[in-house]
C-alpha cells in the first residue's frame, strides 16, 4: 500500500512541471514577444534527461527560449535559430543542435 502511495506521489510531482507549462502557455499572449519575422513562437526540443523520452516537443514564445531554455538542461535543448525583438531591436538568436530535429517535432534522433 505504501509503495502504491509513493508511486502516485511521484507521478503527481512529475506532472507538475508539465501542468505549469500548459498553464503558462495559455497566458503567453500577455507576455509574448513582438514578432520580428512574422511569428513570436519557436519550436524546440526540451531535453528531459530521460532514457525513455529524451526530448519533449514544445512551442513557446521566443523570449522564453532566450531567457530560460538556452541556459539550462546542460544546454541540451535543441532549437532553430530565430529573430526576436529586444526592446525595439531585431536580434538573431543562434540555434542549438540540428534545427530539422526541432522542426520535425523531435521525431528524429539528433545528429
C-alpha positions in Angstrom: 0.0 0.0 0.0 2.8 2.4 0.9 4.6 1.6 -2.3 1.5 2.5 -4.3 1.1 5.8 -2.5 4.8 6.6 -3.2 4.3 5.8 -6.9 1.2 8.0 -7.1 3.1 10.9 -5.3 6.0 10.6 -7.7 3.6 10.6 -10.7 1.9 13.7 -9.5 5.1 15.5 -8.8 6.4 14.5 -12.3 3.3 16.0 -13.9 3.5 19.4 -12.1 6.1 21.0 -14.4 4.0 20.0 -17.5 0.9 21.4 -15.9 2.7 24.6 -15.1 4.0 24.8 -18.7 0.5 24.3 -20.1 -0.9 27.0 -17.8 1.8 29.4 -18.8 1.3 28.6 -22.5 -2.4 29.8 -22.2 -1.2 33.0 -20.6 1.6 33.6 -23.1 -0.1 36.2 -25.3 0.2 38.7 -22.3 4.0 38.1 -22.2 4.6 37.4 -25.9 7.4 39.0 -27.8 6.8 41.2 -30.8 7.1 39.2 -34.0 10.2 40.2 -36.0 9.9 37.6 -38.7 6.1 37.1 -38.6 5.9 34.7 -35.6 6.6 35.1 -31.9 6.8 31.4 -31.2 9.6 28.9 -31.8 9.6 25.1 -31.8 12.1 23.4 -29.7 13.0 20.0 -28.3 13.3 20.3 -24.5 15.8 17.9 -23.0 14.4 15.8 -20.2 17.4 13.6 -19.2 15.1 10.6 -19.5 16.3 7.5 -21.3 12.8 6.6 -22.5 11.8 10.1 -23.6 14.9 12.2 -24.0 13.1 15.1 -25.6 9.7 16.7 -25.4 8.4 18.9 -28.3 7.3 22.4 -27.2 6.4 25.6 -29.0 6.9 28.7 -26.9 7.5 32.4 -27.1 10.9 33.2 -28.4 11.7 35.3 -25.3 11.2 32.2 -23.2 14.0 30.4 -25.1 16.2 33.5 -25.0 15.8 34.0 -21.2 15.4 30.5 -19.9 15.7 27.5 -22.1 19.0 28.5 -23.7 20.6 28.3 -20.3 19.5 25.1 -18.7 19.4 21.3 -19.0 23.2 21.2 -19.6 22.5 23.2 -22.8 20.9 20.1 -24.4 17.7 21.7 -25.7 17.5 21.8 -29.5 16.0 24.7 -31.4 16.5 26.5 -34.7 18.0 30.0 -34.9 15.4 32.8 -34.9 15.0 36.6 -34.8 13.4 38.2 -31.8 12.7 41.8 -30.7 14.8 43.1 -27.8 13.2 46.5 -26.9 12.8 47.5 -30.5 16.0 46.0 -31.9 15.9 42.9 -34.0 18.4 40.3 -32.6 19.4 36.9 -34.0 19.4 34.0 -31.5 21.8 31.3 -32.7 20.1 27.9 -32.9 21.4 24.9 -31.0 21.7 21.4 -32.4 20.1 20.2 -35.6 17.2 22.6 -36.5 15.5 19.9 -38.5 15.2 17.8 -35.4 13.2 20.6 -33.7 11.2 21.4 -36.8 10.2 17.8 -37.2 8.7 17.7 -33.7 11.7 15.9 -32.1 10.9 12.7 -34.0 14.4 12.0 -35.4 17.5 11.2 -33.4 19.6 14.4 -33.2 23.0 14.2 -35.0 
